[in-house]
């Protein structure tokens, strides 16, 4: 079976030009290493907010490198330079609207401006592409959801459904650490 390949794309004009250090990719790597128990490889890219560059990067990660999952961070707001969702939709075969809806639902628990987020989830060939928020704290909340002080899930994170989605796209069987995020799949799809 092929190994899980994950593309990470941080979209930021200032971080990509060295004005400040990128925090998105390190936050994503740290979270993925804590959550996924299946072996995986990461391909990371730090790029500016340029639609054509974002499109080329997503296509490279999916079409050439064969990533099963691509997570972007940054560039999802209403500002003119925020074009990550536009680039993602431009290269998509199919949209997965539930991901954007759930990401906004989680963020709305914290800030009313979450409604301004244009995050999307799409399928391109064998890959699931998800636009995540730019802040490390928001990345973790979006992926694993919101829990009470006893660890009971109050609002489901989007990653609970990602392993099954990858499985449905004929990708590898992905397992997670239930203490971080429990992968959900129907009984018939479990190993």
ZIVEN-V437675 format. One record per run of one state. SS is the DSSP state (H for helix, E for strand, L for the rest). FROM is the first residue (numbers start at 1). TO is the last residue. If there is no record, write none. Layout:
# ZIVEN-V437675
ss,from,to
SS,FROM,TO
SS,FROM,TO
This chain:
# ZIVEN-V437675
ss,from,to
L,1,3
E,4,11
L,12,12
H,13,16
L,17,23
H,24,35
E,36,36
L,37,39
E,40,47
L,48,50
H,51,64
L,65,68
E,69,73
L,74,83
H,84,90
L,91,93
E,94,95
L,96,96
H,97,107
L,108,111
H,112,116
L,117,120
E,121,124
L,125,126
E,127,132
L,133,135
H,136,144
E,145,147
L,148,152
E,153,156
L,157,157
H,158,168
L,169,175
E,176,176
L,177,186
H,187,189
L,190,191
